[in-house]
Amino acid sequence: MRLKISGRFGALSAFCGIGMAVFIAGCAVHPPPLHPTNLKRLNSVLAEGRKAPDLLAVQKSAEAGSPSDEYNLGVFYFKGVGVPQDDAKAVELWQESADQNYALAQYNLGLLYAQGRGVPQSYVKAAELYQRAATQGDALAQYHLGVFYENGRGVKLDYERAAELYQQAAEQGIAEAQSNLGMFYTYGRGVPKNYLKAADLYQEAADQGLAEAQYNLGFAYARGEGRHQDYTKAVEWWQKSANQGYVPAQFNLGLAYEGGVGVTQDYLKAAELFRQAASQGNKRAKASLKDLYQMYPTLRPEPTSAFGILVAKAKAEAEEHTPDFIRGD
């Protein structure tokens, strides 16, 4: 199916994967951060620990060598619940629990070594701890260890091993693992290329609300890879991802509105989406927004004060006389 796209897409006659070069190439999710900002278990109130009124009982049990309560008491100290917040004490307790092969403590301790929080940063030690917990079936440890193998952090880079670990975590419902494994199937990294499996995995993660997976699933529909090509569905998934502030989705959705592909052409919505992405540092969105403003000056937000009007006028004049490229010779 050939589509005629108006506006600054004039020379383009197809969408996404059939010549839509201005769309972000590839549909890969960026690797998850190696220093997780959302520590899942650690940021939950007690992460399977007991509530504060049981603190004395937990302390006595931990002193008696119970690995589960050494772990629980470590959570109290890490969160500062009923006791002063103390990373070092949490590390000490989790280490004692981990030494008794308690998987939750091994995983949490691995996160701290990966971050260098309360201990010297060591990807090698983090990987060792993740491995011990992953062997016992801990899904998050499997996922994080997969990230390490994918990136060669603390272990030798090994895509096949990363895929195995993502598969184990994905089967336990970890959305990030499902999405990353989908990326592997998309590009044949560590597994044979299989668009259908990739799209199915993106779907599982997207249904859990993972923005990156929603973005990738949109590409699967746009390109007809693992899904029947459907630009409307592509836009729907990009919208869900964009609603969560995912920058690539905001940018691509802006392009869809600008080109009128999968949605009714709407330059105002396109400009708003480009602004959202540009405000988060996306250079392509910034350039696209500049192009839209040049073609349709009325899309510029109107200043709400006399001072704002003067600033906007000065900025517009500066942009008009500023070359796109500045040579240094």
Buried (B, 14 or more C-beta within 10 A) or exposed (E): EEBEBEBBBEEBEBBBBBEBEBBBEEBBBEEBEBEBEEBBBBEEEBBEBBEBEBBEEBBEBBEEEBBBBBBBBBBBBBBEBBBEEBBEBBBBBBBBBBEBEBBBBBBBBBBBBBBEBBBEEBBEBBBBBBBBBBBBEBBBBBBBBBBBBBBEBBBEEBBEBBBBBBBBBBEBEBBBBBBBBBBBBBBEBBBEEBBEBBBBBBBBBBEBEBBBBBBBBBBBBBBBBBBEBBBEBBBBBBBBBBEBEBBBBBBBBBBBBBBBBBBEBBBEBBBBBBBBBBEEEBEBBBBBBBBBBEEBEEBBEEEEEEEEEEEBEEEBEEEEEEEEEEEEE
